[in-house]
Amino acid sequence: MSSESIFIAHPTNADELSALKAMVRALKIKFEIRSSYDKEYDSEFVSKINESKQQYNNGDFTTVNNEEELKSFLDID
């Protein structure tokens, strides 16, 4: 019997991680550990997000305070 289910756990410390590893091994379930989610995203996408963060940090952004400003910003009648 095979399953394509994915189980994602978020241990918050080393003790929880060790306990989860021991439990999964005891159940003879194959598993992998990833330390970073960046590997799951396309590098071009990550680059664009980082560029946007830098633009924001540099003060290069537009603030919309109300619905009328939003409509104007989006050019909606």
N, CA, C, O and CB atoms as a CASP TS submission, in Angstrom:
PFRMAT TS
TARGET T0000
AUTHOR 0000-0000-0000
METHOD Language model
MODEL 1
PARENT N/A
ATOM      1  N   MET     1       0.840  -1.170   0.000  1.00  0.00           N
ATOM      2  CA  MET     1       0.000   0.000   0.000  1.00  0.00           C
ATOM      3  C   MET     1       0.889   1.238   0.000  1.00  0.00           C
ATOM      4  O   MET     1       1.816   1.343   0.803  1.00  0.00           O
ATOM      5  CB  MET     1      -0.958  -0.005   1.212  1.00  0.00           C
ATOM      6  N   SER     2       0.607   2.167  -0.896  1.00  0.00           N
ATOM      7  CA  SER     2       1.383   3.396  -0.916  1.00  0.00           C
ATOM      8  C   SER     2       0.452   4.584  -0.752  1.00  0.00           C
ATOM      9  O   SER     2      -0.740   4.513  -1.051  1.00  0.00           O
ATOM     10  CB  SER     2       2.196   3.515  -2.222  1.00  0.00           C
ATOM     11  N   SER     3       1.016   5.659  -0.278  1.00  0.00           N
ATOM     12  CA  SER     3       0.250   6.872  -0.050  1.00  0.00           C
ATOM     13  C   SER     3       1.036   8.056  -0.579  1.00  0.00           C
ATOM     14  O   SER     3       2.262   8.095  -0.475  1.00  0.00           O
ATOM     15  CB  SER     3      -0.079   7.054   1.450  1.00  0.00           C
ATOM     16  N   GLU     4       0.338   9.010  -1.139  1.00  0.00           N
ATOM     17  CA  GLU     4       0.990  10.218  -1.627  1.00  0.00           C
ATOM     18  C   GLU     4       0.745  11.392  -0.693  1.00  0.00           C
ATOM     19  O   GLU     4       0.943  12.543  -1.082  1.00  0.00           O
ATOM     20  CB  GLU     4       0.503  10.555  -3.029  1.00  0.00           C
ATOM     21  N   SER     5       0.323  11.121   0.513  1.00  0.00           N
ATOM     22  CA  SER     5       0.053  12.183   1.478  1.00  0.00           C
ATOM     23  C   SER     5       1.351  12.794   1.971  1.00  0.00           C
ATOM     24  O   SER     5       2.381  12.127   2.066  1.00  0.00           O
ATOM     25  CB  SER     5      -0.762  11.648   2.660  1.00  0.00           C
ATOM     26  N   ILE     6       1.277  14.070   2.279  1.00  0.00           N
ATOM     27  CA  ILE     6       2.434  14.793   2.831  1.00  0.00           C
ATOM     28  C   ILE     6       2.030  15.295   4.204  1.00  0.00           C
ATOM     29  O   ILE     6       0.965  15.887   4.375  1.00  0.00           O
ATOM     30  CB  ILE     6       2.892  15.988   1.894  1.00  0.00           C
ATOM     31  N   PHE     7       2.880  15.055   5.168  1.00  0.00           N
ATOM     32  CA  PHE     7       2.648  15.486   6.540  1.00  0.00           C
ATOM     33  C   PHE     7       3.696  16.528   6.867  1.00  0.00           C
ATOM     34  O   PHE     7       4.891  16.245   6.777  1.00  0.00           O
ATOM     35  CB  PHE     7       2.701  14.284   7.546  1.00  0.00           C
ATOM     36  N   ILE     8       3.281  17.726   7.245  1.00  0.00           N
ATOM     37  CA  ILE     8       4.222  18.796   7.565  1.00  0.00           C
ATOM     38  C   ILE     8       4.093  19.125   9.045  1.00  0.00           C
ATOM     39  O   ILE     8       3.008  19.447   9.528  1.00  0.00           O
ATOM     40  CB  ILE     8       3.964  20.060   6.687  1.00  0.00           C
ATOM     41  N   ALA     9       5.204  19.043   9.755  1.00  0.00           N
ATOM     42  CA  ALA     9       5.235  19.378  11.178  1.00  0.00           C
ATOM     43  C   ALA     9       6.205  20.533  11.378  1.00  0.00           C
ATOM     44  O   ALA     9       7.167  20.673  10.623  1.00  0.00           O
ATOM     45  CB  ALA     9       5.646  18.142  12.046  1.00  0.00           C
ATOM     46  N   HIS    10       5.963  21.349  12.376  1.00  0.00           N
ATOM     47  CA  HIS    10       6.819  22.494  12.661  1.00  0.00           C
ATOM     48  C   HIS    10       7.329  22.422  14.106  1.00  0.00           C
ATOM     49  O   HIS    10       6.824  23.128  14.979  1.00  0.00           O
ATOM     50  CB  HIS    10       6.054  23.818  12.417  1.00  0.00           C
ATOM     51  N   PRO    11       8.318  21.579  14.351  1.00  0.00           N
ATOM     52  CA  PRO    11       8.860  21.526  15.718  1.00  0.00           C
ATOM     53  C   PRO    11       9.507  22.861  16.078  1.00  0.00           C
ATOM     54  O   PRO    11      10.147  23.502  15.244  1.00  0.00           O
ATOM     55  CB  PRO    11       9.892  20.372  15.859  1.00  0.00           C
ATOM     56  N   THR    12       9.331  23.260  17.318  1.00  0.00           N
ATOM     57  CA  THR    12       9.832  24.573  17.734  1.00  0.00           C
ATOM     58  C   THR    12      11.161  24.511  18.477  1.00  0.00           C
ATOM     59  O   THR    12      11.751  25.545  18.790  1.00  0.00           O
ATOM     60  CB  THR    12       8.814  25.247  18.603  1.00  0.00           C
ATOM     61  N   ASN    13      11.635  23.289  18.760  1.00  0.00           N
ATOM     62  CA  ASN    13      12.931  23.184  19.433  1.00  0.00           C
ATOM     63  C   ASN    13      13.566  21.826  19.123  1.00  0.00           C
ATOM     64  O   ASN    13      12.941  20.968  18.502  1.00  0.00           O
ATOM     65  CB  ASN    13      12.772  23.374  20.970  1.00  0.00           C
ATOM     66  N   ALA    14      14.790  21.647  19.555  1.00  0.00           N
ATOM     67  CA  ALA    14      15.551  20.430  19.249  1.00  0.00           C
ATOM     68  C   ALA    14      14.910  19.180  19.851  1.00  0.00           C
ATOM     69  O   ALA    14      14.958  18.111  19.243  1.00  0.00           O
ATOM     70  CB  ALA    14      16.979  20.567  19.758  1.00  0.00           C
ATOM     71  N   ASP    15      14.308  19.303  21.041  1.00  0.00           N
ATOM     72  CA  ASP    15      13.671  18.147  21.678  1.00  0.00           C
ATOM     73  C   ASP    15      12.478  17.654  20.857  1.00  0.00           C
ATOM     74  O   ASP    15      12.301  16.451  20.665  1.00  0.00           O
ATOM     75  CB  ASP    15      13.218  18.505  23.103  1.00  0.00           C
ATOM     76  N   GLU    16      11.669  18.589  20.379  1.00  0.00           N
ATOM     77  CA  GLU    16      10.527  18.205  19.554  1.00  0.00           C
ATOM     78  C   GLU    16      10.992  17.559  18.245  1.00  0.00           C
ATOM     79  O   GLU    16      10.413  16.569  17.798  1.00  0.00           O
ATOM     80  CB  GLU    16       9.645  19.431  19.259  1.00  0.00           C
ATOM     81  N   LEU    17      12.018  18.112  17.645  1.00  0.00           N
ATOM     82  CA  LEU    17      12.553  17.552  16.409  1.00  0.00           C
ATOM     83  C   LEU    17      13.066  16.136  16.635  1.00  0.00           C
ATOM     84  O   LEU    17      12.788  15.243  15.834  1.00  0.00           O
ATOM     85  CB  LEU    17      13.674  18.440  15.860  1.00  0.00           C
ATOM     86  N   SER    18      13.802  15.922  17.705  1.00  0.00           N
ATOM     87  CA  SER    18      14.320  14.585  18.017  1.00  0.00           C
ATOM     88  C   SER    18      13.189  13.593  18.253  1.00  0.00           C
ATOM     89  O   SER    18      13.256  12.453  17.793  1.00  0.00           O
ATOM     90  CB  SER    18      15.228  14.639  19.247  1.00  0.00           C
ATOM     91  N   ALA    19      12.160  14.018  18.961  1.00  0.00           N
ATOM     92  CA  ALA    19      11.017  13.142  19.240  1.00  0.00           C
ATOM     93  C   ALA    19      10.284  12.775  17.951  1.00  0.00           C
ATOM     94  O   ALA    19       9.899  11.621  17.759  1.00  0.00           O
ATOM     95  CB  ALA    19      10.047  13.821  20.226  1.00  0.00           C
ATOM     96  N   LEU    20      10.092  13.757  17.071  1.00  0.00           N
ATOM     97  CA  LEU    20       9.427  13.470  15.797  1.00  0.00           C
ATOM     98  C   LEU    20      10.239  12.503  14.950  1.00  0.00           C
ATOM     99  O   LEU    20       9.688  11.579  14.351  1.00  0.00           O
ATOM    100  CB  LEU    20       9.187  14.760  15.022  1.00  0.00           C
ATOM    101  N   LYS    21      11.544  12.716  14.900  1.00  0.00           N
ATOM    102  CA  LYS    21      12.419  11.806  14.138  1.00  0.00           C
ATOM    103  C   LYS    21      12.313  10.385  14.691  1.00  0.00           C
ATOM    104  O   LYS    21      12.185   9.428  13.928  1.00  0.00           O
ATOM    105  CB  LYS    21      13.897  12.292  14.187  1.00  0.00           C
ATOM    106  N   ALA    22      12.366  10.251  15.995  1.00  0.00           N
ATOM    107  CA  ALA    22      12.303   8.926  16.620  1.00  0.00           C
ATOM    108  C   ALA    22      10.973   8.247  16.329  1.00  0.00           C
ATOM    109  O   ALA    22      10.935   7.052  16.033  1.00  0.00           O
ATOM    110  CB  ALA    22      12.513   9.035  18.136  1.00  0.00           C
ATOM    111  N   MET    23       9.890   8.995  16.409  1.00  0.00           N
ATOM    112  CA  MET    23       8.572   8.425  16.164  1.00  0.00           C
ATOM    113  C   MET    23       8.438   7.962  14.711  1.00  0.00           C
ATOM    114  O   MET    23       7.950   6.863  14.446  1.00  0.00           O
ATOM    115  CB  MET    23       7.480   9.449  16.499  1.00  0.00           C
ATOM    116  N   VAL    24       8.869   8.796  13.785  1.00  0.00           N
ATOM    117  CA  VAL    24       8.750   8.448  12.369  1.00  0.00           C
ATOM    118  C   VAL    24       9.633   7.249  12.034  1.00  0.00           C
ATOM    119  O   VAL    24       9.227   6.366  11.278  1.00  0.00           O
ATOM    120  CB  VAL    24       9.127   9.652  11.482  1.00  0.00           C
ATOM    121  N   ARG    25      10.827   7.218  12.591  1.00  0.00           N
ATOM    122  CA  ARG    25      11.710   6.062  12.372  1.00  0.00           C
ATOM    123  C   ARG    25      11.094   4.786  12.947  1.00  0.00           C
ATOM    124  O   ARG    25      11.157   3.725  12.324  1.00  0.00           O
ATOM    125  CB  ARG    25      13.095   6.312  13.009  1.00  0.00           C
ATOM    126  N   ALA    26      10.498   4.892  14.137  1.00  0.00           N
ATOM    127  CA  ALA    26       9.891   3.723  14.773  1.00  0.00           C
ATOM    128  C   ALA    26       8.737   3.179  13.939  1.00  0.00           C
ATOM    129  O   ALA    26       8.485   1.974  13.931  1.00  0.00           O
ATOM    130  CB  ALA    26       9.400   4.076  16.179  1.00  0.00           C
ATOM    131  N   LEU    27       8.042   4.062  13.242  1.00  0.00           N
ATOM    132  CA  LEU    27       6.936   3.641  12.383  1.00  0.00           C
ATOM    133  C   LEU    27       7.411   3.236  10.989  1.00  0.00           C
ATOM    134  O   LEU    27       6.611   2.849  10.137  1.00  0.00           O
ATOM    135  CB  LEU    27       5.911   4.756  12.272  1.00  0.00           C
ATOM    136  N   LYS    28       8.719   3.330  10.770  1.00  0.00           N
ATOM    137  CA  LYS    28       9.341   2.967   9.494  1.00  0.00           C
ATOM    138  C   LYS    28       8.737   3.749   8.324  1.00  0.00           C
ATOM    139  O   LYS    28       8.452   3.202   7.259  1.00  0.00           O
ATOM    140  CB  LYS    28       9.192   1.465   9.247  1.00  0.00           C
ATOM    141  N   ILE    29       8.552   5.053   8.568  1.00  0.00           N
ATOM    142  CA  ILE    29       8.032   5.959   7.547  1.00  0.00           C
ATOM    143  C   ILE    29       9.197   6.740   6.958  1.00  0.00           C
ATOM    144  O   ILE    29      10.011   7.298   7.694  1.00  0.00           O
ATOM    145  CB  ILE    29       6.951   6.923   8.138  1.00  0.00           C
ATOM    146  N   LYS    30       9.278   6.779   5.631  1.00  0.00           N
ATOM    147  CA  LYS    30      10.321   7.568   4.987  1.00  0.00           C
ATOM    148  C   LYS    30      10.036   9.041   5.235  1.00  0.00           C
ATOM    149  O   LYS    30       8.881   9.466   5.221  1.00  0.00           O
ATOM    150  CB  LYS    30      10.401   7.263   3.458  1.00  0.00           C
ATOM    151  N   PHE    31      11.091   9.821   5.464  1.00  0.00           N
ATOM    152  CA  PHE    31      10.900  11.245   5.696  1.00  0.00           C
ATOM    153  C   PHE    31      12.135  12.013   5.256  1.00  0.00           C
ATOM    154  O   PHE    31      13.213  11.448   5.071  1.00  0.00           O
ATOM    155  CB  PHE    31      10.593  11.521   7.175  1.00  0.00           C
ATOM    156  N   GLU    32      11.947  13.314   5.094  1.00  0.00           N
ATOM    157  CA  GLU    32      13.060  14.203   4.788  1.00  0.00           C
ATOM    158  C   GLU    32      12.895  15.453   5.636  1.00  0.00           C
ATOM    159  O   GLU    32      11.789  15.794   6.054  1.00  0.00           O
ATOM    160  CB  GLU    32      13.119  14.554   3.260  1.00  0.00           C
ATOM    161  N   ILE    33      13.991  16.120   5.880  1.00  0.00           N
ATOM    162  CA  ILE    33      13.977  17.339   6.676  1.00  0.00           C
ATOM    163  C   ILE    33      14.522  18.462   5.811  1.00  0.00           C
ATOM    164  O   ILE    33      15.595  18.340   5.219  1.00  0.00           O
ATOM    165  CB  ILE    33      14.808  17.178   7.992  1.00  0.00           C
ATOM    166  N   ARG    34      13.783  19.544   5.745  1.00  0.00           N
ATOM    167  CA  ARG    34      14.221  20.731   5.014  1.00  0.00           C
ATOM    168  C   ARG    34      14.370  21.872   6.000  1.00  0.00           C
ATOM    169  O   ARG    34      13.510  22.090   6.854  1.00  0.00           O
ATOM    170  CB  ARG    34      13.220  21.104   3.878  1.00  0.00           C
ATOM    171  N   SER    35      15.455  22.589   5.876  1.00  0.00           N
ATOM    172  CA  SER    35      15.679  23.693   6.805  1.00  0.00           C
ATOM    173  C   SER    35      15.268  25.036   6.230  1.00  0.00           C
ATOM    174  O   SER    35      15.195  26.021   6.965  1.00  0.00           O
ATOM    175  CB  SER    35      17.125  23.742   7.203  1.00  0.00           C
ATOM    176  N   SER    36      14.995  25.098   4.923  1.00  0.00           N
ATOM    177  CA  SER    36      14.643  26.372   4.313  1.00  0.00           C
ATOM    178  C   SER    36      13.575  26.169   3.255  1.00  0.00           C
ATOM    179  O   SER    36      13.635  25.229   2.463  1.00  0.00           O
ATOM    180  CB  SER    36      15.878  27.042   3.705  1.00  0.00           C
ATOM    181  N   TYR    37      12.595  27.065   3.252  1.00  0.00           N
ATOM    182  CA  TYR    37      11.544  26.989   2.250  1.00  0.00           C
ATOM    183  C   TYR    37      11.953  27.658   0.943  1.00  0.00           C
ATOM    184  O   TYR    37      11.291  27.457  -0.076  1.00  0.00           O
ATOM    185  CB  TYR    37      10.276  27.624   2.779  1.00  0.00           C
ATOM    186  N   ASP    38      13.037  28.455   0.942  1.00  0.00           N
ATOM    187  CA  ASP    38      13.482  29.108  -0.286  1.00  0.00           C
ATOM    188  C   ASP    38      13.746  28.095  -1.395  1.00  0.00           C
ATOM    189  O   ASP    38      13.572  28.415  -2.571  1.00  0.00           O
ATOM    190  CB  ASP    38      14.740  29.929  -0.021  1.00  0.00           C
ATOM    191  N   LYS    39      14.156  26.899  -1.051  1.00  0.00           N
ATOM    192  CA  LYS    39      14.460  25.878  -2.035  1.00  0.00           C
ATOM    193  C   LYS    39      13.213  25.445  -2.795  1.00  0.00           C
ATOM    194  O   LYS    39      13.313  24.898  -3.893  1.00  0.00           O
ATOM    195  CB  LYS    39      15.103  24.682  -1.364  1.00  0.00           C
ATOM    196  N   GLU    40      12.044  25.686  -2.220  1.00  0.00           N
ATOM    197  CA  GLU    40      10.800  25.271  -2.848  1.00  0.00           C
ATOM    198  C   GLU    40      10.301  26.286  -3.871  1.00  0.00           C
ATOM    199  O   GLU    40       9.419  25.967  -4.668  1.00  0.00           O
ATOM    200  CB  GLU    40       9.744  25.046  -1.795  1.00  0.00           C
ATOM    201  N   TYR    41      10.841  27.490  -3.866  1.00  0.00           N
ATOM    202  CA  TYR    41      10.377  28.536  -4.746  1.00  0.00           C
ATOM    203  C   TYR    41      11.343  28.749  -5.896  1.00  0.00           C
ATOM    204  O   TYR    41      12.550  28.548  -5.764  1.00  0.00           O
ATOM    205  CB  TYR    41      10.182  29.822  -3.978  1.00  0.00           C
ATOM    206  N   ASP    42      10.790  29.157  -7.020  1.00  0.00           N
ATOM    207  CA  ASP    42      11.587  29.500  -8.176  1.00  0.00           C
ATOM    208  C   ASP    42      12.521  30.652  -7.812  1.00  0.00           C
ATOM    209  O   ASP    42      12.090  31.621  -7.188  1.00  0.00           O
ATOM    210  CB  ASP    42      10.686  29.870  -9.378  1.00  0.00           C
ATOM    211  N   SER    43      13.782  30.557  -8.191  1.00  0.00           N
ATOM    212  CA  SER    43      14.767  31.570  -7.810  1.00  0.00           C
ATOM    213  C   SER    43      14.418  32.946  -8.375  1.00  0.00           C
ATOM    214  O   SER    43      14.720  33.960  -7.746  1.00  0.00           O
ATOM    215  CB  SER    43      16.155  31.156  -8.284  1.00  0.00           C
ATOM    216  N   GLU    44      13.788  32.998  -9.550  1.00  0.00           N
ATOM    217  CA  GLU    44      13.386  34.291 -10.125  1.00  0.00           C
ATOM    218  C   GLU    44      12.314  34.954  -9.270  1.00  0.00           C
ATOM    219  O   GLU    44      12.334  36.167  -9.064  1.00  0.00           O
ATOM    220  CB  GLU    44      12.871  34.108 -11.567  1.00  0.00           C
ATOM    221  N   PHE    45      11.372  34.145  -8.771  1.00  0.00           N
ATOM    222  CA  PHE    45      10.325  34.650  -7.894  1.00  0.00           C
ATOM    223  C   PHE    45      10.928  35.195  -6.596  1.00  0.00           C
ATOM    224  O   PHE    45      10.565  36.285  -6.155  1.00  0.00           O
ATOM    225  CB  PHE    45       9.300  33.542  -7.588  1.00  0.00           C
ATOM    226  N   VAL    46      11.835  34.451  -5.992  1.00  0.00           N
ATOM    227  CA  VAL    46      12.480  34.882  -4.750  1.00  0.00           C
ATOM    228  C   VAL    46      13.241  36.181  -4.984  1.00  0.00           C
ATOM    229  O   VAL    46      13.232  37.071  -4.134  1.00  0.00           O
ATOM    230  CB  VAL    46      13.434  33.787  -4.216  1.00  0.00           C
ATOM    231  N   SER    47      13.899  36.291  -6.133  1.00  0.00           N
ATOM    232  CA  SER    47      14.645  37.499  -6.479  1.00  0.00           C
ATOM    233  C   SER    47      13.720  38.717  -6.566  1.00  0.00           C
ATOM    234  O   SER    47      14.060  39.798  -6.085  1.00  0.00           O
ATOM    235  CB  SER    47      15.385  37.302  -7.810  1.00  0.00           C
ATOM    236  N   LYS    48      12.546  38.531  -7.185  1.00  0.00           N
ATOM    237  CA  LYS    48      11.585  39.634  -7.303  1.00  0.00           C
ATOM    238  C   LYS    48      11.066  40.061  -5.933  1.00  0.00           C
ATOM    239  O   LYS    48      10.910  41.254  -5.672  1.00  0.00           O
ATOM    240  CB  LYS    48      10.410  39.227  -8.205  1.00  0.00           C
ATOM    241  N   ILE    49      10.800  39.105  -5.070  1.00  0.00           N
ATOM    242  CA  ILE    49      10.328  39.423  -3.720  1.00  0.00           C
ATOM    243  C   ILE    49      11.406  40.198  -2.956  1.00  0.00           C
ATOM    244  O   ILE    49      11.106  41.197  -2.303  1.00  0.00           O
ATOM    245  CB  ILE    49       9.945  38.128  -2.954  1.00  0.00           C
ATOM    246  N   ASN    50      12.647  39.743  -3.037  1.00  0.00           N
ATOM    247  CA  ASN    50      13.738  40.438  -2.355  1.00  0.00           C
ATOM    248  C   ASN    50      13.929  41.843  -2.896  1.00  0.00           C
ATOM    249  O   ASN    50      14.223  42.766  -2.137  1.00  0.00           O
ATOM    250  CB  ASN    50      15.032  39.654  -2.492  1.00  0.00           C
ATOM    251  N   GLU    51      13.765  42.016  -4.213  1.00  0.00           N
ATOM    252  CA  GLU    51      13.869  43.355  -4.812  1.00  0.00           C
ATOM    253  C   GLU    51      12.755  44.258  -4.284  1.00  0.00           C
ATOM    254  O   GLU    51      12.994  45.426  -3.975  1.00  0.00           O
ATOM    255  CB  GLU    51      13.802  43.271  -6.362  1.00  0.00           C
ATOM    256  N   SER    52      11.548  43.723  -4.183  1.00  0.00           N
ATOM    257  CA  SER    52      10.427  44.502  -3.650  1.00  0.00           C
ATOM    258  C   SER    52      10.664  44.905  -2.196  1.00  0.00           C
ATOM    259  O   SER    52      10.354  46.029  -1.802  1.00  0.00           O
ATOM    260  CB  SER    52       9.128  43.703  -3.762  1.00  0.00           C
ATOM    261  N   LYS    53      11.210  43.993  -1.404  1.00  0.00           N
ATOM    262  CA  LYS    53      11.527  44.324  -0.009  1.00  0.00           C
ATOM    263  C   LYS    53      12.545  45.452   0.061  1.00  0.00           C
ATOM    264  O   LYS    53      12.428  46.351   0.894  1.00  0.00           O
ATOM    265  CB  LYS    53      12.061  43.088   0.734  1.00  0.00           C
ATOM    266  N   GLN    54      13.543  45.404  -0.814  1.00  0.00           N
ATOM    267  CA  GLN    54      14.567  46.446  -0.828  1.00  0.00           C
ATOM    268  C   GLN    54      13.965  47.788  -1.242  1.00  0.00           C
ATOM    269  O   GLN    54      14.292  48.821  -0.658  1.00  0.00           O
ATOM    270  CB  GLN    54      15.715  46.059  -1.780  1.00  0.00           C
ATOM    271  N   GLN    55      13.088  47.777  -2.245  1.00  0.00           N
ATOM    272  CA  GLN    55      12.415  49.006  -2.667  1.00  0.00           C
ATOM    273  C   GLN    55      11.618  49.597  -1.508  1.00  0.00           C
ATOM    274  O   GLN    55      11.652  50.808  -1.288  1.00  0.00           O
ATOM    275  CB  GLN    55      11.488  48.735  -3.872  1.00  0.00           C
ATOM    276  N   TYR    56      10.912  48.765  -0.776  1.00  0.00           N
ATOM    277  CA  TYR    56      10.145  49.228   0.374  1.00  0.00           C
ATOM    278  C   TYR    56      11.070  49.840   1.423  1.00  0.00           C
ATOM    279  O   TYR    56      10.786  50.912   1.957  1.00  0.00           O
ATOM    280  CB  TYR    56       9.336  48.071   0.984  1.00  0.00           C
ATOM    281  N   ASN    57      12.182  49.154   1.718  1.00  0.00           N
ATOM    282  CA  ASN    57      13.133  49.665   2.703  1.00  0.00           C
ATOM    283  C   ASN    57      13.739  50.989   2.277  1.00  0.00           C
ATOM    284  O   ASN    57      14.122  51.802   3.119  1.00  0.00           O
ATOM    285  CB  ASN    57      14.233  48.656   2.940  1.00  0.00           C
ATOM    286  N   ASN    58      13.828  51.210   0.963  1.00  0.00           N
ATOM    287  CA  ASN    58      14.365  52.471   0.435  1.00  0.00           C
ATOM    288  C   ASN    58      13.304  53.562   0.368  1.00  0.00           C
ATOM    289  O   ASN    58      13.599  54.686  -0.038  1.00  0.00           O
ATOM    290  CB  ASN    58      14.958  52.249  -0.951  1.00  0.00           C
ATOM    291  N   GLY    59      12.075  53.244   0.761  1.00  0.00           N
ATOM    292  CA  GLY    59      10.995  54.230   0.743  1.00  0.00           C
ATOM    293  C   GLY    59      10.304  54.352  -0.599  1.00  0.00           C
ATOM    294  O   GLY    59       9.521  55.278  -0.810  1.00  0.00           O
ATOM    295  N   ASP    60      10.578  53.440  -1.500  1.00  0.00           N
ATOM    296  CA  ASP    60       9.990  53.468  -2.839  1.00  0.00           C
ATOM    297  C   ASP    60       8.699  52.648  -2.853  1.00  0.00           C
ATOM    298  O   ASP    60       8.690  51.498  -3.294  1.00  0.00           O
ATOM    299  CB  ASP    60      10.994  52.926  -3.894  1.00  0.00           C
ATOM    300  N   PHE    61       7.597  53.259  -2.360  1.00  0.00           N
ATOM    301  CA  PHE    61       6.308  52.588  -2.331  1.00  0.00           C
ATOM    302  C   PHE    61       5.213  53.638  -2.309  1.00  0.00           C
ATOM    303  O   PHE    61       5.475  54.813  -2.051  1.00  0.00           O
ATOM    304  CB  PHE    61       6.195  51.641  -1.110  1.00  0.00           C
ATOM    305  N   THR    62       3.993  53.217  -2.578  1.00  0.00           N
ATOM    306  CA  THR    62       2.839  54.105  -2.594  1.00  0.00           C
ATOM    307  C   THR    62       1.888  53.680  -1.485  1.00  0.00           C
ATOM    308  O   THR    62       1.590  52.496  -1.324  1.00  0.00           O
ATOM    309  CB  THR    62       2.129  54.086  -3.980  1.00  0.00           C
ATOM    310  N   THR    63       1.417  54.655  -0.730  1.00  0.00           N
ATOM    311  CA  THR    63       0.457  54.395   0.333  1.00  0.00           C
ATOM    312  C   THR    63      -0.931  54.796  -0.129  1.00  0.00           C
ATOM    313  O   THR    63      -1.121  55.882  -0.677  1.00  0.00           O
ATOM    314  CB  THR    63       0.841  55.148   1.621  1.00  0.00           C
ATOM    315  N   VAL    64      -1.886  53.930   0.089  1.00  0.00           N
ATOM    316  CA  VAL    64      -3.281  54.207  -0.250  1.00  0.00           C
ATOM    317  C   VAL    64      -4.052  54.243   1.057  1.00  0.00           C
ATOM    318  O   VAL    64      -4.071  53.261   1.799  1.00  0.00           O
ATOM    319  CB  VAL    64      -3.874  53.130  -1.245  1.00  0.00           C
ATOM    320  N   ASN    65      -4.697  55.388   1.345  1.00  0.00           N
ATOM    321  CA  ASN    65      -5.329  55.582   2.642  1.00  0.00           C
ATOM    322  C   ASN    65      -6.821  55.312   2.679  1.00  0.00           C
ATOM    323  O   ASN    65      -7.383  55.078   3.750  1.00  0.00           O
ATOM    324  CB  ASN    65      -5.090  56.951   3.091  1.00  0.00           C
ATOM    325  N   ASN    66      -7.468  55.341   1.528  1.00  0.00           N
ATOM    326  CA  ASN    66      -8.913  55.114   1.533  1.00  0.00           C
ATOM    327  C   ASN    66      -9.372  54.570   0.191  1.00  0.00           C
ATOM    328  O   ASN    66      -8.579  54.418  -0.738  1.00  0.00           O
ATOM    329  CB  ASN    66      -9.665  56.410   1.865  1.00  0.00           C
ATOM    330  N   GLU    67     -10.664  54.280   0.102  1.00  0.00           N
ATOM    331  CA  GLU    67     -11.206  53.650  -1.100  1.00  0.00           C
ATOM    332  C   GLU    67     -11.079  54.550  -2.326  1.00  0.00           C
ATOM    333  O   GLU    67     -10.808  54.065  -3.424  1.00  0.00           O
ATOM    334  CB  GLU    67     -12.662  53.282  -0.882  1.00  0.00           C
ATOM    335  N   GLU    68     -11.273  55.851  -2.148  1.00  0.00           N
ATOM    336  CA  GLU    68     -11.163  56.771  -3.292  1.00  0.00           C
ATOM    337  C   GLU    68      -9.739  56.804  -3.839  1.00  0.00           C
ATOM    338  O   GLU    68      -9.543  56.796  -5.054  1.00  0.00           O
ATOM    339  CB  GLU    68     -11.599  58.191  -2.886  1.00  0.00           C
ATOM    340  N   GLU    69      -8.749  56.841  -2.957  1.00  0.00           N
ATOM    341  CA  GLU    69      -7.367  56.805  -3.407  1.00  0.00           C
ATOM    342  C   GLU    69      -7.057  55.488  -4.101  1.00  0.00           C
ATOM    343  O   GLU    69      -6.307  55.458  -5.077  1.00  0.00           O
ATOM    344  CB  GLU    69      -6.420  57.019  -2.233  1.00  0.00           C
ATOM    345  N   LEU    70      -7.631  54.403  -3.601  1.00  0.00           N
ATOM    346  CA  LEU    70      -7.414  53.101  -4.213  1.00  0.00           C
ATOM    347  C   LEU    70      -7.987  53.073  -5.628  1.00  0.00           C
ATOM    348  O   LEU    70      -7.338  52.597  -6.559  1.00  0.00           O
ATOM    349  CB  LEU    70      -8.045  51.994  -3.357  1.00  0.00           C
ATOM    350  N   LYS    71      -9.205  53.586  -5.780  1.00  0.00           N
ATOM    351  CA  LYS    71      -9.817  53.633  -7.108  1.00  0.00           C
ATOM    352  C   LYS    71      -8.985  54.473  -8.063  1.00  0.00           C
ATOM    353  O   LYS    71      -8.786  54.101  -9.220  1.00  0.00           O
ATOM    354  CB  LYS    71     -11.239  54.189  -7.024  1.00  0.00           C
ATOM    355  N   SER    72      -8.505  55.599  -7.578  1.00  0.00           N
ATOM    356  CA  SER    72      -7.661  56.467  -8.404  1.00  0.00           C
ATOM    357  C   SER    72      -6.362  55.776  -8.770  1.00  0.00           C
ATOM    358  O   SER    72      -5.915  55.842  -9.916  1.00  0.00           O
ATOM    359  CB  SER    72      -7.365  57.779  -7.679  1.00  0.00           C
ATOM    360  N   PHE    73      -5.752  55.107  -7.788  1.00  0.00           N
ATOM    361  CA  PHE    73      -4.495  54.402  -8.004  1.00  0.00           C
ATOM    362  C   PHE    73      -4.668  53.296  -9.025  1.00  0.00           C
ATOM    363  O   PHE    73      -3.797  53.090  -9.870  1.00  0.00           O
ATOM    364  CB  PHE    73      -3.966  53.831  -6.693  1.00  0.00           C
ATOM    365  N   LEU    74      -5.782  52.578  -8.958  1.00  0.00           N
ATOM    366  CA  LEU    74      -6.054  51.477  -9.870  1.00  0.00           C
ATOM    367  C   LEU    74      -6.732  51.943 -11.153  1.00  0.00           C
ATOM    368  O   LEU    74      -6.976  51.146 -12.060  1.00  0.00           O
ATOM    369  CB  LEU    74      -6.913  50.444  -9.186  1.00  0.00           C
ATOM    370  N   ASP    75      -7.033  53.240 -11.225  1.00  0.00           N
ATOM    371  CA  ASP    75      -7.682  53.848 -12.380  1.00  0.00           C
ATOM    372  C   ASP    75      -9.037  53.196 -12.646  1.00  0.00           C
ATOM    373  O   ASP    75      -9.354  52.808 -13.770  1.00  0.00           O
ATOM    374  CB  ASP    75      -6.786  53.734 -13.618  1.00  0.00           C
ATOM    375  N   ILE    76      -9.835  53.089 -11.559  1.00  0.00           N
ATOM    376  CA  ILE    76     -11.170  52.505 -11.626  1.00  0.00           C
ATOM    377  C   ILE    76     -12.188  53.642 -11.500  1.00  0.00           C
ATOM    378  O   ILE    76     -12.039  54.525 -10.656  1.00  0.00           O
ATOM    379  CB  ILE    76     -11.379  51.423 -10.501  1.00  0.00           C
ATOM    380  N   ASP    77     -13.204  53.613 -12.333  1.00  0.00           N
ATOM    381  CA  ASP    77     -14.255  54.641 -12.260  1.00  0.00           C
ATOM    382  C   ASP    77     -15.300  54.281 -11.235  1.00  0.00           C
ATOM    383  O   ASP    77     -16.257  55.030 -11.040  1.00  0.00           O
ATOM    384  CB  ASP    77     -14.916  54.837 -13.618  1.00  0.00           C
TER
END
